[in-house]
Each structure stands twice: as C-alpha cells, then as structure tokens.
Amino acid sequence: MRKTVREQMPIQNEMLSKLKLPERILIVLCAFLLAASDCFAQESSTKPEPNTASPAAAASAPGGPGSALGRALAAACSQNQAEFMRFLTARNQETFSRMTAAARVALMKRFVLLGEPGKATISTNPSGRPIVRCETPGATTEMQIGGADLRDNVAFLPLELHDVSDSTGASARQINMGVVREEGQWKVLSLGVLLLDLPALELEWDESEIDATEKDALQSLKTIAAAIESYRGKYPHLPDSLVLLAPPQHGAPSISAAGLLDADLAKGARNGYTFRYVIAGGSDVGAPAKYELSATPLHYAQTGRRSFFRDSQGVLHAADHQGAVGRESDPTVE
C-alpha cells in the first residue's frame, strides 16, 4: 500500500526522539546553535561591495543559500553520497567519508524523511524560490524553500514538506534549516533544531557500531554451534572444520558440503569478526567428542572490543582481550 508522507514523516519532536545511533544525527540544541552562530560569521578584512539585489533574491539566486540547500536536498533524495557531501562543511565532510555506507544513507534519509531513494527535480515558484520534488515508489514529496534570514555568513531558511497527493495540506511539515558560508560556498549547518556536527559524537557513533557487531558475533557463535550439532546428528561425528558446513556448489548437501552455514561463516568470518572452531576430544568413558568456538574482532576497537568464547560445555564467555582469543575463565554471557 502506498504510504502518504504524513505517515512517513513523524512530527519533529517525535523525529528527534527516534534519532538513535548509528542512524542518528549528532545532536546539539538549537539554543547552542543560535549562541554559536557568530562563530561561523567570519568577518572579511575588507568591506564587501554593496549588494543591490534584495536579500530574498540574493538568497534564492544561483550560488545563494536557497539554491545550495535545494541541491543538497536533491542529493539526499536520490541518495547520491558524493553530491550530498559537497554541501557539508569541511569538518563534516571528513567524518562523512569515514562513515559506513549504511550510516551515510541513514543520514540522508533524515533530510527528506523518506525511506527509499527517489528521483529529484528542482524548479522554482513564481517568487523564484526553489522547490525540490522527490518522487519515490512509495510517495512523492515537495519541499519548498522559503526566504532566507541572512546574517553575515549564516542563513536560516524555512522549509515546508508536503505530500503532493494531499490536497488538504494535512501532511505539511515545516522545518527551519541553517546553512553557513565556507570558503565562498554555502554548506548545511543545521537540520531543524539540530546542529549538523558529525565529529562531535563520532566516538559514540563508533561505539554504537561496535555494539552492533559484537551482538552479531555472539549470535553467529550460536548459529555455528547449532550447525555443528545438526551435522553431528546427521553424520554422526563432528565436522573436521567449518568448511564442511558450507553450502554445496552443486547438487544436494553432503558430508563435505552440508549446507548448514552460509559461505562467510563457513570460512570463519562475518561482519568484522573471525571465528575459530577446535575439537576438544571425547572423554575417557566414550562420551561424544566436544568442541570449542571463539570469535575475535578482525580490527580491535574498530569492529569490536570483546572476544567471545564458547567452552566445551556450551557456555558462552566474553571479555576484552585487546583482540586476542577469549578463554573459559572469562565472565559468562547469555
């Protein structure tokens, strides 16, 4: 079913409450933005030449803040990462380039409040102000950029978003956007009441990514253990290596390609972690052979900090070993 923009665009307060990492924009209150705006107004050592155009016309003219914001929104609509980055400040560009592709897409989605890439077109209204139209399979929005409140090198522009299929205006939402002039070019400064300051919480963003990969590694250990037990139940012995649990390249599953793990896990790697499988041997009374599993971060402090260990009794352990393999004496985890 086609969703309206109203259904896809929560009110601004609700949107702010849902900005969770790794998909959240880094938050600084608007009061700070207003207090700090003078920091961005870099005074020229020479007096600028008088501008005979009206402030509204200057803001909407090619190269003005309205035009730059329109192009940034168009890039966000189409999820064109390279084009979108052109409208970020140098400080934010550096951080944006280090973000994962998924995080960059999530950031751009926040600008147009649509969950999928669309076709963007830019036009102007009778007053010459930009209108950005973003057409996706699920909905089409129009974003009308109002006249700029221009203060030296900082400009604030009202932005109205609405669903083109809504003739009542019930879906309309208004957000104030901020842009700053940097080296002669207008760059995005704020989204609504949020100061777009990506480096400010880069460490926290990384921590969120680490938390996600660690959770995935723990789940992968459980998946591997379940696959090993399935293999033992069918063939009835332990596999010599995880490779034997991989999908068959041709034909039906077999003892050498049991099809119990995906190709990545069978090779011992997934999502920033490496996995090791060791047969621990059987007991003196002929009990079934036992095995141990471990998961260690591929790049310590980047893809994970904790090392995970599944002992021969099936108990899971976790601890920070600076990237080394975990052990049975580590604290247990669920």
C-alpha positions in Angstrom: 0.0 0.0 0.0 1.3 3.5 -0.9 2.1 5.4 2.2 1.5 9.1 2.5 4.3 11.5 3.5 2.3 12.2 6.6 2.6 8.5 7.6 6.3 8.6 6.7 7.1 11.9 8.4 6.5 12.0 12.1 6.2 15.4 13.8 9.6 17.0 14.6 9.6 16.2 18.3 8.9 12.5 17.6 11.6 12.5 14.9 14.1 13.9 17.4 13.2 11.2 20.0 13.9 8.5 17.5 17.4 9.7 16.4 19.2 6.6 17.8 22.8 5.8 16.8 24.1 4.5 14.3 21.3 6.2 12.4 21.1 9.4 14.4 22.3 12.9 13.5 24.6 14.3 16.1 22.6 16.4 18.5 23.3 19.9 19.8 20.4 22.0 21.0 19.2 24.9 18.9 20.0 27.3 21.7 23.6 26.5 21.3 23.4 26.9 17.6 22.0 30.4 17.9 24.6 31.3 20.6 27.4 29.9 18.5 26.3 31.3 15.1 28.6 34.3 15.5 31.5 31.8 15.4 30.6 31.0 11.8 30.2 34.6 10.7 33.8 35.1 9.6 34.2 38.8 9.1 36.1 40.0 6.0 39.1 42.2 6.5 37.8 44.4 3.7 34.3 46.0 3.4 32.2 44.0 0.9 30.8 45.7 -2.1 27.2 46.8 -1.7 24.6 44.3 -3.0 21.9 45.9 -4.9 19.7 42.8 -5.0 17.1 42.2 -2.3 18.1 39.7 0.4 15.4 37.3 -0.8 16.6 37.4 -4.4 20.2 37.1 -3.3 19.4 34.0 -1.1 17.5 32.3 -4.0 19.9 33.2 -6.7 22.3 30.5 -8.1 25.1 30.1 -5.6 22.9 31.5 -2.8 21.9 29.7 0.3 18.5 28.6 -1.0 20.0 27.2 -4.2 22.6 25.3 -2.2 20.0 23.9 0.2 17.9 22.8 -2.7 20.8 20.9 -4.3 21.7 19.3 -1.0 18.0 18.1 -0.6 18.0 16.8 -4.2 21.2 14.8 -3.5 19.7 13.4 -0.2 16.5 12.4 -2.2 18.5 10.4 -4.7 20.9 9.2 -2.0 23.8 10.5 -4.1 26.5 10.4 -1.4 29.3 12.2 -3.4 27.0 15.0 -4.4 25.5 15.3 -0.9 29.0 15.5 0.7 29.7 18.7 -1.4 27.2 20.6 0.7 28.7 19.6 4.1 31.3 21.7 5.9 34.9 20.5 5.6 34.8 19.2 9.2 31.6 17.2 8.5 32.9 16.0 5.1 35.8 14.3 6.8 33.6 12.4 9.2 31.0 11.6 6.5 33.7 10.0 4.4 34.6 7.7 7.3 31.0 6.6 8.0 29.7 3.2 6.7 27.6 3.3 3.6 24.5 2.4 5.6 25.1 5.2 8.1 25.6 7.8 5.3 22.3 6.7 3.7 20.5 6.9 7.1 21.8 10.5 7.5 20.5 11.5 4.0 17.1 9.9 4.8 16.7 12.3 7.7 16.9 15.2 5.3 13.9 14.2 3.1 12.1 11.9 5.7 11.7 9.2 3.1 12.8 5.6 3.5 14.0 4.9 -0.1 15.9 6.7 -2.8 13.9 8.8 -5.3 14.1 10.9 -8.4 14.8 14.5 -7.6 13.8 17.5 -9.7 14.4 21.2 -8.8 12.1 24.0 -10.0 11.2 27.5 -8.7 7.9 29.1 -7.6 6.7 32.4 -9.0 8.8 34.2 -6.5 11.9 32.4 -7.7 12.4 30.3 -4.6 13.5 26.7 -5.1 11.1 23.7 -5.0 12.6 20.2 -4.7 10.4 17.4 -5.8 11.4 13.9 -4.6 9.5 11.0 -6.2 9.9 7.5 -4.7 7.9 4.3 -5.4 6.1 4.8 -2.1 5.4 8.6 -2.0 6.2 11.9 -3.6 7.1 15.0 -1.6 7.6 18.6 -2.5 10.0 20.7 -0.4 9.5 24.4 -0.8 12.4 26.6 0.5 11.3 30.0 1.8 13.2 33.2 2.0 16.4 33.3 3.9 17.1 35.1 7.2 20.6 36.1 6.2 23.1 37.1 8.9 26.6 37.7 7.6 27.8 34.2 6.7 24.9 32.3 8.3 21.5 31.9 6.8 18.3 30.3 8.2 15.7 29.1 5.7 12.1 27.8 6.3 11.4 24.5 4.6 7.9 23.1 4.0 7.5 19.5 3.1 4.2 18.0 1.9 2.8 15.1 0.1 1.8 16.0 -3.5 -1.2 13.8 -3.3 -2.5 15.7 -0.2 -4.9 18.4 -1.3 -5.9 19.5 2.2 -2.4 20.3 3.4 -2.7 18.0 6.4 0.6 16.3 5.7 2.6 19.6 5.5 5.5 19.9 7.9 7.8 22.9 8.4 11.4 22.8 9.5 14.0 25.6 9.7 17.3 24.8 8.0 20.6 26.5 8.6 23.5 27.0 6.2 26.9 28.6 6.6 29.2 30.2 4.1 32.5 28.4 4.0 35.2 29.4 1.5 32.6 31.1 -0.6 30.2 28.2 -0.7 27.1 27.6 1.3 27.2 24.4 3.4 24.5 22.7 5.5 24.8 23.8 9.2 21.6 22.5 10.9 18.7 20.3 10.3 15.7 21.7 12.1 16.9 22.3 15.7 19.9 20.1 15.2 23.3 21.4 14.6 24.9 19.1 12.0 28.2 18.5 13.7 29.3 15.0 12.8 32.7 14.9 14.5 31.2 15.9 17.9 29.9 12.4 18.6 32.0 10.3 16.2 33.3 8.2 19.0 29.8 7.5 20.3 28.8 6.6 16.7 31.7 4.2 16.6 30.7 2.7 19.9 27.2 2.1 18.6 28.6 0.3 15.5 30.9 -1.8 17.8 27.9 -2.8 20.0 26.0 -3.9 16.9 28.9 -6.0 15.5 29.5 -7.6 19.0 25.9 -8.6 19.2 26.1 -10.1 15.7 29.3 -12.0 16.6 27.6 -13.6 19.7 24.6 -14.6 17.6 26.9 -16.0 14.9 28.6 -18.2 17.6 25.2 -19.7 18.5 24.4 -20.2 14.8 27.7 -22.1 14.3 27.1 -24.2 17.3 23.6 -25.2 16.1 25.1 -26.1 12.7 27.7 -28.3 14.3 25.1 -30.1 16.3 23.0 -30.6 13.2 26.0 -32.0 11.4 26.8 -34.4 14.3 23.2 -35.5 14.3 23.2 -36.4 10.6 26.6 -37.9 10.0 27.2 -38.8 13.4 30.5 -37.2 14.1 31.9 -33.7 14.4 32.9 -31.9 11.2 36.7 -31.6 10.9 36.3 -27.9 10.0 33.7 -25.2 9.5 34.3 -25.5 5.7 32.3 -28.8 5.7 29.2 -26.9 6.8 29.2 -24.6 3.7 26.5 -24.7 1.1 27.2 -27.2 -1.8 28.3 -25.6 -5.0 26.4 -28.2 -7.0 23.8 -30.8 -6.1 22.4 -31.8 -2.8 24.0 -31.2 0.7 26.6 -33.9 1.6 29.1 -34.8 4.3 31.7 -32.4 2.7 29.2 -29.5 2.0 26.4 -29.9 4.4 24.7 -26.6 3.7 24.3 -25.7 7.4 26.1 -22.3 7.3 26.3 -19.5 4.8 29.6 -19.2 2.9 31.0 -16.4 5.0 30.5 -18.2 8.4 31.9 -21.4 6.9 35.0 -19.5 6.0 35.2 -18.2 9.6 34.4 -14.6 9.1 31.5 -12.2 9.3 30.8 -8.5 9.9 34.2 -7.7 11.4 34.8 -10.8 13.5 36.7 -14.0 12.8 35.6 -17.4 14.2 37.7 -20.4 15.2 36.5 -24.0 15.8 38.6 -26.5 17.7 37.7 -30.1 18.5 38.5 -30.8 22.2 38.2 -34.6 22.1 36.0 -37.1 23.8 36.0 -38.3 27.4 37.6 -41.4 28.8 34.2 -43.2 29.0 33.3 -42.7 25.4 31.1 -39.6 25.6 30.6 -37.6 22.4 33.5 -35.5 21.3 33.5 -31.9 22.5 34.5 -28.7 20.8 35.2 -25.1 21.5 34.3 -22.0 19.5 35.8 -18.5 19.6 35.1 -15.1 18.0 37.6 -12.3 17.9 37.4 -8.8 16.4 39.1 -8.5 13.0 40.2 -5.0 13.8 40.3 -4.4 17.5 38.5 -1.2 18.7 37.1 -0.7 15.2 34.9 -3.8 14.5 34.7 -4.9 18.2 36.4 -5.0 21.6 35.1 -8.1 23.3 36.4 -11.6 22.4 33.8 -14.3 22.7 34.4 -18.0 23.7 32.1 -21.0 23.8 33.5 -23.7 26.0 33.2 -27.4 25.6 30.1 -27.4 27.9 28.3 -24.9 25.6 28.7 -22.0 28.0 29.4 -18.6 26.4 32.0 -16.2 27.8 33.1 -12.7 26.8 35.9 -10.2 27.8 38.1 -7.6 26.3 41.4 -9.2 25.4 42.8 -6.5 23.1 41.9 -8.6 20.1 43.3 -11.9 21.4 41.2 -15.1 21.7 38.9 -15.4 24.7 39.0 -18.2 27.3 36.9 -20.2 29.6 37.7 -18.1 32.7 36.1 -15.0 31.1 32.7 -13.8 32.5 29.7 -15.7 31.1 27.1 -14.1 28.8 23.7 -15.2 27.7 
